Amino acid sequence: MSLFTRPQRHHLALAALCISCAAGCANLPDTQDILARHTAQQARFENAHGPVSEKRRAAVLADLKRGSGDIDILDKQIALEQSIMGSPLVLGNKTTLLQDGPATYAAMFYAMAQAQDHINLESYIIEDDAVGREFVQLLLAQQRRGVQVNLIYDSVGGFNTPKLFFAPLRQAGVAVLEFNPVNPLDARGEWLLNNRDHRKLLVVDGRVAFIGGINISSVYSSGSILRRPKKTTGNAAWRDTDLQLQGPVVAEFQKLFMQTWRKQQGPALAPKNYFPALGAAGKDIVRAIGSTPDDPYSLIYLTLISAIGNAERQVYLTNAYFVPDPQLLQALTDAAARGVDVRLILPSYSDSGLVFHAGRAHYSSLLAGGVQIFEREGALLHAKTAVIDGVWSTVGSTNLDWRSFMDNDELNAVILGRDFAAQMVAVFARDQAASQAIERHAWQQRPLQFKLKEWLAQWWARWL
C-alpha cells in the first residue's frame, strides 16, 4: 500500500517540476542581520491628507498604549515595519472582520453591485462552478453598465478552469490578465512557472477593498462557524478569515493591484477614477504589505518574524499550510522561552497531504519548546491570521511556508489597535474550542506510519 494517495503523489511530481524550474533560487534572508540594520526610529503615521503632526503622532501612540500597557511591540515593531516596508501606517480606516465564504461573498457581491466606476479583482483561483459563474454574471452586468472590470487570475491556480470560462468577460470588454502563464508560448517575458500570484484582492471604486485567504470557488459556500467540531472528509466546510477595508488605506491596496498589472505587462487600463479622494471612514490603523519574489526579501516574512520577536505576552497564529523554516521555528520557541503564550491553530486534515505531514514533522520540537498546538476540527482550515500582544494583528493570503515567503506574490494587512485585536482573539478562542489540543506525551506515541510520512514529506518542505 502506498504511503501517499494519488493527489499527494501528484503534488510530489509538481514539487519536482518546481525544483527543476527554480534552480539557483535564493534562500530566505538572514532576518537577524536585516533587522539589526534597521535601527529604531520614531513611528510615523499618515491620514487621508498625508503625514500627521508630531502632536497627533504622540496622541495616537498614547491611545494605543492606554489599556495595553507600555509594551515594546508598539514602539519597536511599528518603527521597524516603517523602516523595512516602505508602505505607510494609515489612520482613519474602518475594518470589518469576515468569517467564511457566505459572509465574505455576501459582502463582496454587495460592494460590486454598488460599483459606479470600476472593479479590480485579483485571485489565485477562479473556478468554473456555481460561485465562479455568479461572479462572472455580476461582473458582466456591471461592465455593460459602464463599470470597468479588470481581472487578474493565476495560471496555476486557474489551471483547471477552461479558457472559455473567461471568453464572455473578454468579449464584454473586461480586461482579463493571466498571471505568469503556464504555457511558455504565452509568456510575456521571462517564463516564471514557480512565481505564483497567491493574492486575493477586490477593490471597488477605489473606496472599498477585500483581502484574505478566500478564493473564488464553491468549496467556500458552506460556512464553518455553526458546525459542530468533528472529523469530516469529502465536501466539508472550509474555515477562512477575510477583511473588508474602507478609508485611506484602500489606495495602498489599489497601488499593489496596479503594480501587479504593470509587472505582468497587462494592456493599458481604461481611464477611470482609480484613486479617488478618500476621507476617514473609521478609527482603525492599517498598513498594507505586499510581497513578491522581486523584492530583496519577503516583507511579510520579516514583519512576522520581527513581531514574534518583539512579543511580550501572546502570539496566536492560525494558518492553513504550516511548513516553517528554521528561523520561524526559532522565533516561536524563543518567544515561548521568554514566557510568551505561544499558540498555533493548524488543520487536523488538509487538501494537501504533503504539506500537512511536512508541518507535523515539527510538532515535537515546538511542543518541547513550550509552544501550544491545536488542530482545527469540523472544517478544513484555510485562514491565515495572527494576533500578538492584544494590539498587533494581521490578516491576509500568506501561509507559514517557504512558498509563500519566497515564490509567491502575497498580500496582508497589519492592523494596530485593541478593539480589532479583541475581535481576533475572540475568533481565535472559538477556533481553539473547535480544535483538538496536541499533547506532547500523546504525540510521541503516534503511529509509526505517521512518523514515516512526516519524515518523507519534510524533504520536500522547500517546494510545497
LUMDREN-113270 format. One line per 5 residues: number of its first residue (from 1); for each residue x, y, z of C-alpha. Coordinates in Angstrom, 1 decimal, decimal comma. Layout:
N
NUM	X Y Z | ...
This chain:
464
1	0,0 0,0 0,0 | 1,4 3,4 -1,0 | 2,2 5,9 1,8 | 0,6 8,7 -0,2 | -2,6 9,0 -2,1
6	-2,8 9,8 -5,8 | -3,3 13,6 -5,2 | -0,3 13,5 -2,8 | 1,9 11,7 -5,4 | 0,7 14,3 -7,9
11	1,9 17,0 -5,5 | 5,3 15,3 -5,3 | 5,6 15,4 -9,1 | 4,6 19,1 -9,2 | 7,2 19,8 -6,5
16	9,8 18,1 -8,5 | 8,9 20,2 -11,5 | 9,2 23,3 -9,4 | 12,7 22,2 -8,3 | 13,8 21,9 -11,9
21	12,3 25,3 -12,8 | 13,8 27,1 -9,8 | 17,4 26,0 -9,7 | 19,6 28,6 -8,1 | 16,7 30,2 -6,2
26	17,8 32,3 -3,2 | 17,3 31,2 0,3 | 15,3 33,0 3,0 | 17,0 36,1 4,3 | 19,1 36,3 7,5
31	16,4 38,0 9,5 | 18,6 38,9 12,4 | 21,1 40,7 10,2 | 18,4 42,6 8,3 | 16,5 43,6 11,4
36	19,8 44,7 13,1 | 20,5 47,1 10,2 | 17,2 48,9 10,7 | 17,7 50,9 13,8 | 14,9 52,2 15,9
41	13,3 55,4 14,8 | 10,1 57,3 15,6 | 7,0 55,7 14,2 | 5,2 57,9 11,6 | 1,5 57,8 10,7
46	-0,5 59,1 7,8 | -4,1 60,1 7,3 | -6,1 61,0 4,2 | -4,2 64,2 3,9 | -0,6 62,8 4,4
51	1,8 62,6 7,3 | 0,3 63,7 10,7 | 1,9 66,2 13,1 | 4,2 65,3 15,9 | 1,4 66,1 18,4
56	-1,0 63,8 16,6 | 1,6 61,1 16,4 | 2,2 61,2 20,1 | -1,6 61,1 20,8 | -2,0 58,1 18,5
61	0,7 56,1 20,3 | -0,6 57,1 23,7 | -4,1 55,9 22,8 | -2,7 52,6 21,6 | -0,8 52,1 24,8
66	-3,7 53,1 27,0 | -5,1 49,9 28,5 | -2,5 47,8 26,7 | 0,4 48,7 28,9 | 3,8 50,0 27,8
71	4,6 47,0 25,6 | 7,6 47,1 23,4 | 5,8 45,9 20,3 | 4,1 49,3 19,9 | 7,4 51,2 19,8
76	9,8 48,6 18,3 | 7,5 46,9 15,8 | 5,8 49,7 14,1 | 9,0 51,7 13,7 | 10,8 48,6 12,3
81	8,0 48,0 9,9 | 8,1 51,6 8,8 | 11,9 51,3 8,0 | 11,6 48,0 6,1 | 8,2 48,1 4,4
86	8,1 51,4 2,7 | 4,3 51,4 3,0 | 2,7 53,9 5,4 | 0,7 53,2 8,6 | -2,6 54,8 7,7
91	-5,1 56,3 10,1 | -8,8 56,7 9,7 | -9,9 53,3 8,4 | -12,9 51,0 9,0 | -12,1 47,3 9,1
96	-14,8 44,6 9,1 | -13,7 41,1 10,0 | -15,4 38,4 7,8 | -15,5 34,7 8,6 | -16,0 32,0 5,9
101	-17,4 32,1 2,4 | -21,1 33,0 2,9 | -20,3 36,2 4,8 | -17,4 37,2 2,7 | -19,1 36,6 -0,7
106	-22,2 38,4 0,5 | -20,1 41,5 1,4 | -18,2 41,3 -1,9 | -21,3 40,9 -4,0 | -23,0 43,8 -2,3
111	-19,9 46,1 -2,9 | -19,6 45,0 -6,5 | -23,3 45,6 -7,1 | -22,9 49,2 -5,8 | -19,9 49,9 -8,1
116	-20,2 53,1 -10,2 | -16,7 53,4 -11,7 | -14,5 50,3 -11,6 | -14,0 46,8 -10,1 | -10,4 45,4 -9,8
121	-10,3 41,7 -8,9 | -7,2 39,6 -8,3 | -7,5 35,9 -7,2 | -5,3 32,9 -7,2 | -8,2 30,6 -8,1
126	-11,4 31,4 -10,1 | -13,3 28,2 -10,6 | -15,9 27,3 -13,2 | -18,5 26,4 -10,7 | -21,6 27,9 -9,2
131	-19,8 30,7 -7,3 | -17,4 31,4 -10,2 | -20,3 31,8 -12,6 | -22,2 34,0 -10,1 | -19,1 36,3 -10,0
136	-19,0 36,3 -13,8 | -22,6 37,2 -14,2 | -22,3 40,2 -11,8 | -19,1 41,4 -13,4 | -20,7 41,1 -16,9
141	-23,7 43,1 -15,7 | -21,5 45,8 -14,3 | -19,3 46,0 -17,3 | -22,4 46,5 -19,5 | -23,5 49,3 -17,2
146	-20,2 51,1 -17,9 | -18,3 50,0 -14,8 | -14,8 48,9 -15,9 | -13,8 45,5 -14,7 | -10,2 44,5 -14,5
151	-9,4 40,9 -13,6 | -6,1 39,1 -12,7 | -6,1 35,3 -12,1 | -3,1 33,0 -11,6 | -2,3 30,5 -14,3
156	-1,5 27,6 -12,0 | -4,4 28,4 -9,6 | -6,7 28,5 -12,7 | -5,2 25,5 -14,4 | -8,4 23,5 -14,2
161	-10,6 26,5 -15,3 | -11,3 26,3 -19,0 | -10,2 29,3 -21,1 | -13,7 29,5 -22,4 | -14,8 30,5 -18,9
166	-13,2 33,9 -19,4 | -14,3 34,4 -23,0 | -17,6 36,1 -22,2 | -15,8 38,5 -20,0 | -13,3 39,5 -22,6
171	-16,0 39,8 -25,3 | -17,8 42,2 -23,0 | -14,8 44,4 -22,5 | -13,5 43,1 -19,2 | -9,7 43,3 -19,1
176	-8,5 39,8 -18,2 | -4,9 39,1 -17,3 | -3,4 35,6 -16,8 | -0,5 35,8 -14,2 | 2,6 34,1 -15,4
181	1,1 31,7 -18,0 | 2,0 28,0 -17,5 | 2,3 27,7 -21,3 | 5,8 29,2 -22,1 | 4,5 30,3 -25,5
186	2,1 32,7 -23,8 | 4,8 34,2 -21,5 | 5,0 38,0 -21,9 | 8,7 38,0 -20,8 | 10,7 35,5 -18,8
191	8,9 32,3 -18,1 | 8,4 32,1 -14,4 | 6,5 29,0 -13,5 | 7,4 29,0 -9,9 | 6,3 32,6 -9,2
196	2,6 32,5 -8,5 | 0,1 35,2 -7,6 | -1,4 33,9 -4,4 | -3,1 37,2 -3,5 | -6,8 37,7 -3,0
201	-7,8 41,3 -3,6 | -11,0 43,0 -4,6 | -11,1 46,9 -4,9 | -14,4 48,6 -5,8 | -14,4 52,2 -7,0
206	-11,1 52,7 -5,1 | -13,1 53,1 -1,9 | -13,6 49,6 -0,5 | -11,2 46,6 -0,5 | -11,4 43,0 0,4
211	-8,4 40,8 1,3 | -7,8 37,5 3,0 | -7,5 33,8 2,2 | -10,6 33,2 0,2 | -10,6 32,2 -3,5
216	-13,5 32,2 -5,9 | -14,8 28,7 -5,6 | -17,9 26,8 -4,4 | -15,8 25,0 -1,8 | -16,2 28,1 0,4
221	-20,0 28,2 0,1 | -20,7 26,4 3,4 | -19,6 28,1 6,5 | -17,9 26,5 9,5 | -18,9 28,7 12,4
226	-22,1 26,8 13,4 | -20,8 23,4 12,6 | -20,1 21,0 15,5 | -16,4 20,1 15,9 | -16,0 16,6 14,4
231	-13,9 14,8 11,9 | -15,1 15,4 8,4 | -14,0 14,5 5,0 | -15,1 15,0 1,4 | -17,2 18,1 1,0
236	-16,6 19,5 4,4 | -16,9 23,2 5,2 | -13,9 25,5 4,7 | -12,9 27,8 7,5 | -11,5 31,1 6,3
241	-10,9 34,7 7,5 | -11,1 37,8 5,4 | -11,2 41,5 5,8 | -13,2 44,4 4,4 | -11,5 47,8 4,5
246	-12,7 51,3 3,9 | -10,8 54,5 4,2 | -7,5 56,0 3,0 | -5,6 52,7 3,2 | -7,7 51,4 0,3
251	-5,4 53,4 -2,0 | -2,4 51,4 -0,8 | -4,1 48,1 -1,9 | -5,1 49,7 -5,2 | -1,4 50,6 -5,8
256	-0,5 47,0 -5,3 | -3,1 45,8 -7,8 | -1,7 48,3 -10,3 | 1,9 47,2 -9,7 | 0,9 43,6 -10,5
261	-0,9 44,7 -13,6 | 2,2 46,6 -14,8 | 4,6 43,9 -13,8 | 2,6 41,4 -15,9 | 2,6 43,8 -18,9
266	-1,1 43,9 -18,9 | -2,8 46,1 -21,6 | -3,4 49,8 -20,8 | -6,2 50,1 -18,3 | -9,3 52,0 -19,3
271	-9,2 55,6 -17,9 | -11,2 55,5 -14,6 | -11,0 57,2 -11,2 | -8,8 54,6 -9,7 | -7,6 56,9 -6,9
276	-10,5 59,0 -5,6 | -10,1 61,3 -2,7 | -10,6 59,3 0,5 | -11,7 60,7 3,8 | -11,6 59,0 7,2
281	-14,1 56,1 7,4 | -13,3 54,9 11,0 | -10,6 54,7 13,6 | -8,5 51,7 12,6 | -4,8 52,0 11,9
286	-3,8 49,8 8,9 | -0,6 49,0 6,9 | -0,8 47,3 3,5 | 2,0 44,8 3,0 | 2,6 43,2 -0,4
291	5,5 40,8 -1,0 | 6,8 39,5 -4,3 | 9,9 37,4 -5,3 | 11,1 40,6 -7,0 | 11,8 42,1 -3,5
296	15,2 41,6 -1,9 | 13,4 39,6 0,8 | 9,8 38,9 1,8 | 8,4 41,9 3,6 | 5,6 39,8 5,1
301	8,1 37,3 6,4 | 10,3 39,9 8,0 | 7,4 41,7 9,7 | 6,0 38,5 11,1 | 9,4 37,3 12,4
306	10,0 40,7 14,0 | 6,5 40,9 15,5 | 7,0 37,4 17,2 | 10,5 38,6 18,3 | 9,0 41,7 19,9
311	6,1 39,9 21,6 | 5,9 40,1 25,4 | 2,5 38,5 26,1 | 0,8 36,4 23,4 | 1,4 35,1 20,0
316	-1,7 33,5 18,5 | -1,2 32,2 14,9 | -3,9 30,5 12,8 | -2,7 29,1 9,5 | -3,7 26,6 6,8
321	-0,4 25,5 5,5 | 2,4 25,2 8,0 | 5,8 24,3 6,7 | 8,1 26,5 8,8 | 11,7 27,4 8,1
326	14,4 27,3 10,9 | 14,2 31,0 11,7 | 10,4 30,9 12,2 | 10,7 27,8 14,4 | 13,4 29,6 16,4
331	11,3 32,8 16,8 | 8,4 30,7 18,1 | 10,4 28,7 20,6 | 12,4 31,8 21,7 | 9,1 33,6 22,4
336	7,8 30,7 24,4 | 11,1 30,6 26,4 | 10,6 34,3 27,3 | 7,3 33,4 28,9 | 5,1 34,5 25,9
341	1,9 32,5 25,5 | 2,5 31,0 22,0 | -0,3 29,1 20,4 | -0,8 27,7 16,9 | -4,1 26,6 15,4
346	-3,4 24,3 12,4 | -5,5 22,0 10,3 | -6,5 18,5 11,5 | -6,7 17,5 7,9 | -5,8 19,2 4,6
351	-6,3 19,3 0,9 | -2,5 18,8 0,6 | -1,3 15,7 2,4 | 2,3 16,5 1,8 | 2,1 20,0 3,4
356	0,1 18,5 6,3 | 2,7 15,9 7,1 | 5,6 18,2 6,5 | 4,2 20,6 9,1 | 3,5 17,9 11,6
361	7,2 16,9 11,3 | 8,0 20,0 13,5 | 5,4 19,3 16,3 | 7,8 17,5 18,6 | 10,4 20,3 18,7
366	7,7 23,0 19,1 | 6,0 21,2 21,9 | 9,3 20,6 23,6 | 10,0 24,4 23,3 | 6,8 25,3 25,1
371	4,6 26,1 22,0 | 1,0 25,0 22,3 | -0,5 23,4 19,2 | -4,2 22,9 18,4 | -5,6 21,2 15,3
376	-8,9 22,6 14,0 | -11,7 20,0 13,5 | -15,1 20,2 11,8 | -13,9 22,2 8,9 | -10,9 22,5 6,5
381	-8,9 25,3 7,9 | -7,8 27,8 5,3 | -7,3 31,0 7,4 | -4,0 32,9 7,6 | -4,1 35,3 10,6
386	-2,1 36,4 13,6 | -2,7 38,4 16,7 | 0,1 39,5 19,0 | 0,1 41,1 22,5 | -3,6 42,1 22,1
391	-2,8 45,1 19,8 | -1,0 43,9 16,6 | -2,9 41,8 14,1 | -2,6 40,6 10,5 | -5,0 39,1 8,0
396	-4,0 38,1 4,5 | -3,1 35,4 2,0 | 0,3 34,4 3,4 | 0,8 30,8 4,6 | 3,5 29,9 7,0
401	5,6 28,1 4,4 | 8,6 28,5 2,1 | 6,5 29,0 -1,0 | 4,6 32,0 0,4 | 7,7 33,6 1,7
406	9,9 33,0 -1,4 | 7,9 32,2 -4,5 | 4,5 33,8 -4,3 | 3,1 37,3 -4,6 | 1,2 37,7 -1,3
411	-0,9 40,4 0,4 | -1,6 41,1 4,0 | -2,9 43,9 6,2 | -1,4 44,8 9,6 | -4,0 46,3 11,9
416	-3,0 48,2 15,1 | -5,5 48,6 17,9 | -7,1 46,8 20,9 | -10,6 46,7 19,5 | -9,7 44,9 16,3
421	-7,3 42,6 18,2 | -10,1 41,7 20,7 | -12,2 40,5 17,8 | -9,3 38,5 16,5 | -8,7 36,9 20,0
426	-12,4 36,1 20,2 | -12,3 34,3 16,8 | -9,1 32,5 17,9 | -10,9 31,3 21,0 | -13,8 30,0 19,0
431	-11,4 28,1 16,7 | -9,5 26,8 19,6 | -12,7 25,5 21,2 | -13,3 23,6 18,0 | -9,8 22,2 18,0
436	-8,0 19,2 19,5 | -5,0 20,0 21,7 | -1,8 18,2 20,7 | -0,3 16,9 23,9 | 3,4 16,2 24,0
441	3,3 12,8 25,5 | 0,5 11,5 23,3 | 2,2 13,0 20,2 | 5,3 10,9 21,0 | 3,1 7,8 20,9
446	1,6 8,5 17,4 | 1,6 5,6 14,9 | 4,9 4,8 13,1 | 3,1 5,3 9,8 | 2,6 9,0 10,6
451	6,2 9,4 11,6 | 7,3 7,9 8,3 | 5,1 10,2 6,3 | 6,4 13,2 8,2 | 10,0 12,2 7,6
456	9,4 11,8 3,9 | 7,3 14,9 3,5 | 9,8 17,2 5,2 | 12,4 16,5 2,5 | 10,1 18,4 0,1
461	9,4 21,3 2,5 | 11,1 24,0 0,4 | 8,9 23,2 -2,6 | 5,5 22,8 -1,0
